[in-house]
Amino acid sequence: EILKYRPNVNARALKKGSTEMLGVVLPDITNLFFAEYARALEVAAAAHGYVLVVATSDTNEAQERRIISDLANRHVDGLLISTVLPPSGFRAITFPDRPTVLINCSTPWAGYTAVGPDSREGARALVDHLITVHGHQSIALIIGESSEPVPEPREKGWSDAFQAHKLPPGPIFPTSFSREGGYEAAVRLLNLPTRPSAIFAASDQLSTGTLK
């Protein structure tokens, strides 16, 4: 206290071979979904003595590549990445020799450790509920562009439910994964000569735009 001494974290990292930091790359930290995701990661990391360095790619592929390189140069002990890149683009990145986990993935990524929800089954269960419990037969899908395989897992699950009930699928309204995208798609939907009786919006932000 008298000397106002603080450990030199860079020197300690060289000695230990660990920075005790993890890099996290998210598409949009202003999205409440990813804000909650980052908080959950922070709590889990702290329980193991790690701190997070969180960066946002703004859903920009070039920016994501730059951030990954920058975090690697700062010698974080591991990377957790919610990528906006397609699999081919992601595999083209030269990764440092440190653990990398892909997060918020709806499908497995060959050659990578990946975690995420079963979006296809979730979408199927949701649409099945609208059909069997609420009696809807025309259900529109509002969905954003994604780095997931085409068709996107949520679209597959939506289609699976119609096939199971031998119903024709409802209309699809592709847009951006944003509130503005949900609003724009809903305006197009409401201008149809025959409107669907229900809407499946594929994200929180799309839902709030659709409701607006």
ChimeraX commands (.cxc) that place a marker at each C-alpha (Angstrom):
marker #1 position 0.00,0.00,0.00 radius 0.5
marker #1 position 2.83,2.37,0.86 radius 0.5
marker #1 position 4.63,1.70,-2.42 radius 0.5
marker #1 position 1.35,1.69,-4.40 radius 0.5
marker #1 position 2.51,-1.60,-5.90 radius 0.5
marker #1 position 0.34,-3.44,-8.39 radius 0.5
marker #1 position 1.33,-6.72,-10.02 radius 0.5
marker #1 position 2.43,-6.39,-13.64 radius 0.5
marker #1 position -0.13,-8.55,-15.40 radius 0.5
marker #1 position 1.99,-8.83,-18.54 radius 0.5
marker #1 position 4.98,-10.10,-16.60 radius 0.5
marker #1 position 2.79,-12.48,-14.64 radius 0.5
marker #1 position 1.25,-13.79,-17.85 radius 0.5
marker #1 position 4.74,-14.54,-19.23 radius 0.5
marker #1 position 5.67,-16.35,-16.04 radius 0.5
marker #1 position 2.46,-18.39,-15.80 radius 0.5
marker #1 position 1.89,-18.86,-19.54 radius 0.5
marker #1 position -1.67,-17.58,-19.06 radius 0.5
marker #1 position -3.35,-14.18,-19.22 radius 0.5
marker #1 position -6.45,-15.48,-17.38 radius 0.5
marker #1 position -8.50,-13.67,-20.02 radius 0.5
marker #1 position -10.97,-15.01,-22.57 radius 0.5
marker #1 position -11.96,-13.20,-25.75 radius 0.5
marker #1 position -15.65,-13.09,-26.67 radius 0.5
marker #1 position -16.86,-11.97,-30.11 radius 0.5
marker #1 position -20.58,-11.17,-30.44 radius 0.5
marker #1 position -22.54,-9.79,-33.43 radius 0.5
marker #1 position -24.36,-7.01,-31.56 radius 0.5
marker #1 position -23.94,-6.24,-27.86 radius 0.5
marker #1 position -26.88,-3.79,-28.00 radius 0.5
marker #1 position -29.15,-6.77,-28.70 radius 0.5
marker #1 position -30.52,-7.79,-25.29 radius 0.5
marker #1 position -30.17,-11.45,-26.21 radius 0.5
marker #1 position -26.41,-11.10,-26.63 radius 0.5
marker #1 position -26.13,-8.78,-23.61 radius 0.5
marker #1 position -27.65,-11.51,-21.43 radius 0.5
marker #1 position -25.45,-14.10,-23.15 radius 0.5
marker #1 position -22.32,-12.06,-22.35 radius 0.5
marker #1 position -23.40,-11.70,-18.72 radius 0.5
marker #1 position -23.85,-15.48,-18.38 radius 0.5
marker #1 position -20.40,-16.05,-19.87 radius 0.5
marker #1 position -18.91,-13.46,-17.51 radius 0.5
marker #1 position -20.36,-15.19,-14.45 radius 0.5
marker #1 position -19.13,-18.60,-15.58 radius 0.5
marker #1 position -15.65,-17.27,-16.40 radius 0.5
marker #1 position -15.33,-15.45,-13.06 radius 0.5
marker #1 position -16.10,-18.70,-11.22 radius 0.5
marker #1 position -12.91,-20.10,-12.78 radius 0.5
marker #1 position -10.77,-17.01,-12.21 radius 0.5
marker #1 position -11.03,-15.57,-15.71 radius 0.5
marker #1 position -12.11,-12.18,-17.00 radius 0.5
marker #1 position -13.69,-11.53,-20.39 radius 0.5
marker #1 position -12.67,-9.18,-23.16 radius 0.5
marker #1 position -15.91,-8.63,-25.10 radius 0.5
marker #1 position -15.94,-7.22,-28.63 radius 0.5
marker #1 position -18.76,-6.77,-31.14 radius 0.5
marker #1 position -18.48,-7.39,-34.86 radius 0.5
marker #1 position -21.59,-5.33,-35.72 radius 0.5
marker #1 position -22.53,-8.36,-37.89 radius 0.5
marker #1 position -19.70,-7.34,-40.23 radius 0.5
marker #1 position -17.58,-10.17,-41.58 radius 0.5
marker #1 position -14.41,-8.10,-42.10 radius 0.5
marker #1 position -14.69,-6.62,-38.63 radius 0.5
marker #1 position -15.12,-10.08,-37.11 radius 0.5
marker #1 position -11.91,-11.26,-38.78 radius 0.5
marker #1 position -10.04,-8.20,-37.51 radius 0.5
marker #1 position -11.31,-8.64,-33.95 radius 0.5
marker #1 position -10.34,-12.31,-33.84 radius 0.5
marker #1 position -6.82,-11.44,-35.00 radius 0.5
marker #1 position -6.57,-8.59,-32.49 radius 0.5
marker #1 position -7.69,-10.75,-29.57 radius 0.5
marker #1 position -5.24,-13.47,-30.58 radius 0.5
marker #1 position -2.40,-10.91,-30.61 radius 0.5
marker #1 position -3.35,-9.96,-27.07 radius 0.5
marker #1 position -2.74,-13.59,-26.06 radius 0.5
marker #1 position -6.13,-14.35,-24.56 radius 0.5
marker #1 position -6.27,-17.92,-23.26 radius 0.5
marker #1 position -9.28,-18.84,-25.39 radius 0.5
marker #1 position -11.88,-17.49,-27.80 radius 0.5
marker #1 position -15.67,-17.75,-27.71 radius 0.5
marker #1 position -17.16,-16.62,-31.01 radius 0.5
marker #1 position -20.72,-16.07,-32.21 radius 0.5
marker #1 position -19.77,-15.82,-35.85 radius 0.5
marker #1 position -21.59,-14.06,-38.66 radius 0.5
marker #1 position -19.32,-15.75,-41.21 radius 0.5
marker #1 position -20.45,-18.69,-43.34 radius 0.5
marker #1 position -18.58,-21.94,-42.60 radius 0.5
marker #1 position -16.34,-21.54,-45.66 radius 0.5
marker #1 position -15.33,-18.01,-44.66 radius 0.5
marker #1 position -14.75,-18.96,-41.04 radius 0.5
marker #1 position -12.50,-21.88,-41.97 radius 0.5
marker #1 position -10.37,-19.52,-44.05 radius 0.5
marker #1 position -9.29,-17.64,-40.90 radius 0.5
marker #1 position -5.85,-18.58,-39.58 radius 0.5
marker #1 position -6.41,-19.26,-35.90 radius 0.5
marker #1 position -3.79,-19.10,-33.18 radius 0.5
marker #1 position -2.96,-22.24,-31.22 radius 0.5
marker #1 position -5.49,-21.71,-28.45 radius 0.5
marker #1 position -8.93,-23.13,-27.60 radius 0.5
marker #1 position -11.77,-21.75,-29.73 radius 0.5
marker #1 position -15.47,-22.45,-29.13 radius 0.5
marker #1 position -18.27,-21.36,-31.44 radius 0.5
marker #1 position -21.33,-20.23,-29.47 radius 0.5
marker #1 position -25.00,-19.73,-30.36 radius 0.5
marker #1 position -24.75,-22.28,-33.20 radius 0.5
marker #1 position -27.92,-24.02,-34.33 radius 0.5
marker #1 position -26.07,-26.84,-36.09 radius 0.5
marker #1 position -22.74,-28.66,-35.59 radius 0.5
marker #1 position -19.67,-27.20,-37.30 radius 0.5
marker #1 position -17.32,-29.88,-38.60 radius 0.5
marker #1 position -13.88,-29.52,-37.05 radius 0.5
marker #1 position -14.94,-27.06,-34.33 radius 0.5
marker #1 position -16.32,-27.24,-30.83 radius 0.5
marker #1 position -19.74,-25.60,-31.07 radius 0.5
marker #1 position -22.63,-25.09,-28.65 radius 0.5
marker #1 position -26.11,-23.71,-29.17 radius 0.5
marker #1 position -29.83,-24.43,-29.21 radius 0.5
marker #1 position -31.63,-26.97,-31.38 radius 0.5
marker #1 position -33.33,-24.27,-33.42 radius 0.5
marker #1 position -34.92,-26.68,-35.86 radius 0.5
marker #1 position -36.72,-28.64,-33.14 radius 0.5
marker #1 position -37.66,-25.45,-31.29 radius 0.5
marker #1 position -39.23,-23.96,-34.41 radius 0.5
marker #1 position -41.05,-27.21,-35.20 radius 0.5
marker #1 position -42.51,-27.37,-31.67 radius 0.5
marker #1 position -43.59,-23.72,-31.84 radius 0.5
marker #1 position -45.38,-24.06,-35.17 radius 0.5
marker #1 position -46.90,-27.40,-34.13 radius 0.5
marker #1 position -48.34,-25.63,-31.06 radius 0.5
marker #1 position -49.90,-22.91,-33.24 radius 0.5
marker #1 position -51.46,-25.58,-35.47 radius 0.5
marker #1 position -52.69,-28.10,-32.89 radius 0.5
marker #1 position -53.59,-25.86,-29.94 radius 0.5
marker #1 position -54.67,-22.64,-31.65 radius 0.5
marker #1 position -55.96,-24.01,-34.96 radius 0.5
marker #1 position -53.82,-21.87,-37.27 radius 0.5
marker #1 position -53.18,-23.28,-40.73 radius 0.5
marker #1 position -51.49,-20.30,-42.38 radius 0.5
marker #1 position -48.44,-19.21,-40.39 radius 0.5
marker #1 position -45.98,-16.72,-41.88 radius 0.5
marker #1 position -42.26,-16.88,-41.15 radius 0.5
marker #1 position -40.30,-13.65,-40.67 radius 0.5
marker #1 position -36.61,-14.53,-40.63 radius 0.5
marker #1 position -33.32,-12.70,-41.07 radius 0.5
marker #1 position -30.25,-13.48,-43.11 radius 0.5
marker #1 position -27.91,-15.89,-41.34 radius 0.5
marker #1 position -24.53,-17.59,-41.67 radius 0.5
marker #1 position -26.28,-20.87,-40.93 radius 0.5
marker #1 position -26.64,-23.46,-43.73 radius 0.5
marker #1 position -29.46,-22.76,-46.20 radius 0.5
marker #1 position -32.28,-23.33,-45.48 radius 0.5
marker #1 position -31.73,-22.01,-41.97 radius 0.5
marker #1 position -32.63,-24.47,-39.13 radius 0.5
marker #1 position -35.56,-22.36,-37.93 radius 0.5
marker #1 position -36.95,-22.39,-41.46 radius 0.5
marker #1 position -36.50,-26.17,-41.61 radius 0.5
marker #1 position -38.38,-26.64,-38.33 radius 0.5
marker #1 position -41.18,-24.34,-39.51 radius 0.5
marker #1 position -41.47,-26.42,-42.70 radius 0.5
marker #1 position -41.27,-29.73,-40.75 radius 0.5
marker #1 position -44.40,-28.85,-38.78 radius 0.5
marker #1 position -46.44,-28.14,-41.91 radius 0.5
marker #1 position -45.29,-31.40,-43.49 radius 0.5
marker #1 position -46.25,-33.37,-40.36 radius 0.5
marker #1 position -49.79,-31.96,-40.57 radius 0.5
marker #1 position -49.92,-32.27,-44.39 radius 0.5
marker #1 position -50.43,-28.52,-44.76 radius 0.5
marker #1 position -48.87,-26.18,-47.33 radius 0.5
marker #1 position -46.26,-23.90,-45.71 radius 0.5
marker #1 position -47.14,-20.27,-45.13 radius 0.5
marker #1 position -45.32,-17.37,-46.78 radius 0.5
marker #1 position -41.71,-16.52,-45.90 radius 0.5
marker #1 position -40.55,-12.92,-45.44 radius 0.5
marker #1 position -36.73,-12.69,-45.46 radius 0.5
marker #1 position -35.29,-9.52,-43.94 radius 0.5
marker #1 position -32.47,-8.35,-41.68 radius 0.5
marker #1 position -32.20,-9.69,-38.11 radius 0.5
marker #1 position -33.27,-6.38,-36.53 radius 0.5
marker #1 position -36.28,-4.50,-35.20 radius 0.5
marker #1 position -36.36,-2.53,-38.45 radius 0.5
marker #1 position -36.30,-5.78,-40.41 radius 0.5
marker #1 position -39.24,-7.17,-38.43 radius 0.5
marker #1 position -41.22,-3.98,-38.96 radius 0.5
marker #1 position -40.53,-3.89,-42.71 radius 0.5
marker #1 position -41.44,-7.57,-43.15 radius 0.5
marker #1 position -44.67,-7.14,-41.17 radius 0.5
marker #1 position -45.71,-4.22,-43.37 radius 0.5
marker #1 position -45.23,-6.40,-46.46 radius 0.5
marker #1 position -47.16,-9.22,-44.79 radius 0.5
marker #1 position -50.08,-7.00,-43.81 radius 0.5
marker #1 position -50.39,-5.78,-47.40 radius 0.5
marker #1 position -51.05,-9.30,-48.72 radius 0.5
marker #1 position -54.49,-9.84,-50.28 radius 0.5
marker #1 position -54.96,-12.82,-47.94 radius 0.5
marker #1 position -53.18,-12.47,-44.63 radius 0.5
marker #1 position -51.80,-15.43,-42.63 radius 0.5
marker #1 position -53.56,-15.90,-39.30 radius 0.5
marker #1 position -50.33,-16.18,-37.30 radius 0.5
marker #1 position -46.70,-15.03,-37.50 radius 0.5
marker #1 position -43.55,-16.83,-36.40 radius 0.5
marker #1 position -40.83,-14.19,-35.95 radius 0.5
marker #1 position -37.46,-15.89,-35.68 radius 0.5
marker #1 position -35.77,-13.64,-33.08 radius 0.5
marker #1 position -36.53,-11.25,-30.24 radius 0.5
marker #1 position -35.68,-8.18,-32.31 radius 0.5
marker #1 position -37.75,-9.37,-35.26 radius 0.5
marker #1 position -40.65,-9.95,-32.84 radius 0.5
marker #1 position -40.55,-6.44,-31.39 radius 0.5
marker #1 position -40.38,-4.93,-34.89 radius 0.5
marker #1 position -43.29,-7.11,-36.00 radius 0.5
marker #1 position -45.40,-6.10,-32.98 radius 0.5
marker #1 position -44.69,-2.43,-33.64 radius 0.5
marker link #1:1,2 radius 0.2
marker link #1:2,3 radius 0.2
marker link #1:3,4 radius 0.2
marker link #1:4,5 radius 0.2
marker link #1:5,6 radius 0.2
marker link #1:6,7 radius 0.2
marker link #1:7,8 radius 0.2
marker link #1:8,9 radius 0.2
marker link #1:9,10 radius 0.2
marker link #1:10,11 radius 0.2
marker link #1:11,12 radius 0.2
marker link #1:12,13 radius 0.2
marker link #1:13,14 radius 0.2
marker link #1:14,15 radius 0.2
marker link #1:15,16 radius 0.2
marker link #1:16,17 radius 0.2
marker link #1:17,18 radius 0.2
marker link #1:18,19 radius 0.2
marker link #1:19,20 radius 0.2
marker link #1:20,21 radius 0.2
marker link #1:21,22 radius 0.2
marker link #1:22,23 radius 0.2
marker link #1:23,24 radius 0.2
marker link #1:24,25 radius 0.2
marker link #1:25,26 radius 0.2
marker link #1:26,27 radius 0.2
marker link #1:27,28 radius 0.2
marker link #1:28,29 radius 0.2
marker link #1:29,30 radius 0.2
marker link #1:30,31 radius 0.2
marker link #1:31,32 radius 0.2
marker link #1:32,33 radius 0.2
marker link #1:33,34 radius 0.2
marker link #1:34,35 radius 0.2
marker link #1:35,36 radius 0.2
marker link #1:36,37 radius 0.2
marker link #1:37,38 radius 0.2
marker link #1:38,39 radius 0.2
marker link #1:39,40 radius 0.2
marker link #1:40,41 radius 0.2
marker link #1:41,42 radius 0.2
marker link #1:42,43 radius 0.2
marker link #1:43,44 radius 0.2
marker link #1:44,45 radius 0.2
marker link #1:45,46 radius 0.2
marker link #1:46,47 radius 0.2
marker link #1:47,48 radius 0.2
marker link #1:48,49 radius 0.2
marker link #1:49,50 radius 0.2
marker link #1:50,51 radius 0.2
marker link #1:51,52 radius 0.2
marker link #1:52,53 radius 0.2
marker link #1:53,54 radius 0.2
marker link #1:54,55 radius 0.2
marker link #1:55,56 radius 0.2
marker link #1:56,57 radius 0.2
marker link #1:57,58 radius 0.2
marker link #1:58,59 radius 0.2
marker link #1:59,60 radius 0.2
marker link #1:60,61 radius 0.2
marker link #1:61,62 radius 0.2
marker link #1:62,63 radius 0.2
marker link #1:63,64 radius 0.2
marker link #1:64,65 radius 0.2
marker link #1:65,66 radius 0.2
marker link #1:66,67 radius 0.2
marker link #1:67,68 radius 0.2
marker link #1:68,69 radius 0.2
marker link #1:69,70 radius 0.2
marker link #1:70,71 radius 0.2
marker link #1:71,72 radius 0.2
marker link #1:72,73 radius 0.2
marker link #1:73,74 radius 0.2
marker link #1:74,75 radius 0.2
marker link #1:75,76 radius 0.2
marker link #1:76,77 radius 0.2
marker link #1:77,78 radius 0.2
marker link #1:78,79 radius 0.2
marker link #1:79,80 radius 0.2
marker link #1:80,81 radius 0.2
marker link #1:81,82 radius 0.2
marker link #1:82,83 radius 0.2
marker link #1:83,84 radius 0.2
marker link #1:84,85 radius 0.2
marker link #1:85,86 radius 0.2
marker link #1:86,87 radius 0.2
marker link #1:87,88 radius 0.2
marker link #1:88,89 radius 0.2
marker link #1:89,90 radius 0.2
marker link #1:90,91 radius 0.2
marker link #1:91,92 radius 0.2
marker link #1:92,93 radius 0.2
marker link #1:93,94 radius 0.2
marker link #1:94,95 radius 0.2
marker link #1:95,96 radius 0.2
marker link #1:96,97 radius 0.2
marker link #1:97,98 radius 0.2
marker link #1:98,99 radius 0.2
marker link #1:99,100 radius 0.2
marker link #1:100,101 radius 0.2
marker link #1:101,102 radius 0.2
marker link #1:102,103 radius 0.2
marker link #1:103,104 radius 0.2
marker link #1:104,105 radius 0.2
marker link #1:105,106 radius 0.2
marker link #1:106,107 radius 0.2
marker link #1:107,108 radius 0.2
marker link #1:108,109 radius 0.2
marker link #1:109,110 radius 0.2
marker link #1:110,111 radius 0.2
marker link #1:111,112 radius 0.2
marker link #1:112,113 radius 0.2
marker link #1:113,114 radius 0.2
marker link #1:114,115 radius 0.2
marker link #1:115,116 radius 0.2
marker link #1:116,117 radius 0.2
marker link #1:117,118 radius 0.2
marker link #1:118,119 radius 0.2
marker link #1:119,120 radius 0.2
marker link #1:120,121 radius 0.2
marker link #1:121,122 radius 0.2
marker link #1:122,123 radius 0.2
marker link #1:123,124 radius 0.2
marker link #1:124,125 radius 0.2
marker link #1:125,126 radius 0.2
marker link #1:126,127 radius 0.2
marker link #1:127,128 radius 0.2
marker link #1:128,129 radius 0.2
marker link #1:129,130 radius 0.2
marker link #1:130,131 radius 0.2
marker link #1:131,132 radius 0.2
marker link #1:132,133 radius 0.2
marker link #1:133,134 radius 0.2
marker link #1:134,135 radius 0.2
marker link #1:135,136 radius 0.2
marker link #1:136,137 radius 0.2
marker link #1:137,138 radius 0.2
marker link #1:138,139 radius 0.2
marker link #1:139,140 radius 0.2
marker link #1:140,141 radius 0.2
marker link #1:141,142 radius 0.2
marker link #1:142,143 radius 0.2
marker link #1:143,144 radius 0.2
marker link #1:144,145 radius 0.2
marker link #1:145,146 radius 0.2
marker link #1:146,147 radius 0.2
marker link #1:147,148 radius 0.2
marker link #1:148,149 radius 0.2
marker link #1:149,150 radius 0.2
marker link #1:150,151 radius 0.2
marker link #1:151,152 radius 0.2
marker link #1:152,153 radius 0.2
marker link #1:153,154 radius 0.2
marker link #1:154,155 radius 0.2
marker link #1:155,156 radius 0.2
marker link #1:156,157 radius 0.2
marker link #1:157,158 radius 0.2
marker link #1:158,159 radius 0.2
marker link #1:159,160 radius 0.2
marker link #1:160,161 radius 0.2
marker link #1:161,162 radius 0.2
marker link #1:162,163 radius 0.2
marker link #1:163,164 radius 0.2
marker link #1:164,165 radius 0.2
marker link #1:165,166 radius 0.2
marker link #1:166,167 radius 0.2
marker link #1:167,168 radius 0.2
marker link #1:168,169 radius 0.2
marker link #1:169,170 radius 0.2
marker link #1:170,171 radius 0.2
marker link #1:171,172 radius 0.2
marker link #1:172,173 radius 0.2
marker link #1:173,174 radius 0.2
marker link #1:174,175 radius 0.2
marker link #1:175,176 radius 0.2
marker link #1:176,177 radius 0.2
marker link #1:177,178 radius 0.2
marker link #1:178,179 radius 0.2
marker link #1:179,180 radius 0.2
marker link #1:180,181 radius 0.2
marker link #1:181,182 radius 0.2
marker link #1:182,183 radius 0.2
marker link #1:183,184 radius 0.2
marker link #1:184,185 radius 0.2
marker link #1:185,186 radius 0.2
marker link #1:186,187 radius 0.2
marker link #1:187,188 radius 0.2
marker link #1:188,189 radius 0.2
marker link #1:189,190 radius 0.2
marker link #1:190,191 radius 0.2
marker link #1:191,192 radius 0.2
marker link #1:192,193 radius 0.2
marker link #1:193,194 radius 0.2
marker link #1:194,195 radius 0.2
marker link #1:195,196 radius 0.2
marker link #1:196,197 radius 0.2
marker link #1:197,198 radius 0.2
marker link #1:198,199 radius 0.2
marker link #1:199,200 radius 0.2
marker link #1:200,201 radius 0.2
marker link #1:201,202 radius 0.2
marker link #1:202,203 radius 0.2
marker link #1:203,204 radius 0.2
marker link #1:204,205 radius 0.2
marker link #1:205,206 radius 0.2
marker link #1:206,207 radius 0.2
marker link #1:207,208 radius 0.2
marker link #1:208,209 radius 0.2
marker link #1:209,210 radius 0.2
marker link #1:210,211 radius 0.2
marker link #1:211,212 radius 0.2
view
